[in-house]
């Protein structure tokens, strides 16, 4: 699809010659189960194929020529100005021009594309894997005003709330069939306490005590969060290393074999997520 506004101006994607992104064999969403290093519990992560997310953001039909943040509206390869005396959008200040000098090695063929990451948590229920945190991205080739639109943000993954170490005791109570385990049975996650139960069989009764004494609850949460972030952001790291070739349609013109060079200038998040990311104020009472 083209970037021109108005349905009459939409161009079929078949009319865009040989996009370098192959959709064959790609899945929109991937489900992966990992063992968290801190709480020793299993977490189910839902992630999106990052290249599919990038493609959707690049071909979205709502994008108009005014939504682009290129230094020259008619030339997306135009380098940043060397004498800017103000700070406005992502392509101003020192961060963008200095990164452009280091990463753009083929002017006229490469476009520097910032990627903005946004992480925010939401609670939507009591008896499921919640609260859950969504990780989203937006492309810095779009203006700040354009990035306020929801369709210019793509979700790359969801981070669940890991279970606590004490769930191993709950699992033993539930598996015993005792009457007092009826309510915890309905409140527990399907896999809650399973990993710790297996560790107990291998290492003996000291397994739970060892985990609790070596790691505080705050440290466990920080380790688990970064382990899940490593998985969610793995595709983004690969994207920054390899880049992406694309046939860009902008302002009524087609630029073939454009090489996008990606970098992450900033990450947006709320106070709670920010504190957990940097390990500050992780104990809240």
Buried (B, 14 or more C-beta within 10 A) or exposed (E): BBBBBEEEEBBEEEEBEEBEBEEEEEEEEBEEEBEBEBBBBBBBBBBBBBBBBBBBBBBBBEBBBEBBBBBEEEBBBBBBEEEBEEEEBBBBBEBBBEBBEEBBEEEEEBBBBBBBBBBEBEEEEEEEBBBBBBBBBBBBBBBEEBBEBEEBBBBBBBBBBBBBBBBBBBBBBBEEEEEEBEEBEEEBBEBBBBBBBBBBEEEEEEBBEEBEEEBEBBEBBBBBBBBBBEBBBBBBEEBBEEBBBBBBBBBEEBBEEBBBBBBBBEBEBEEBBBBBBEBEEBEEE
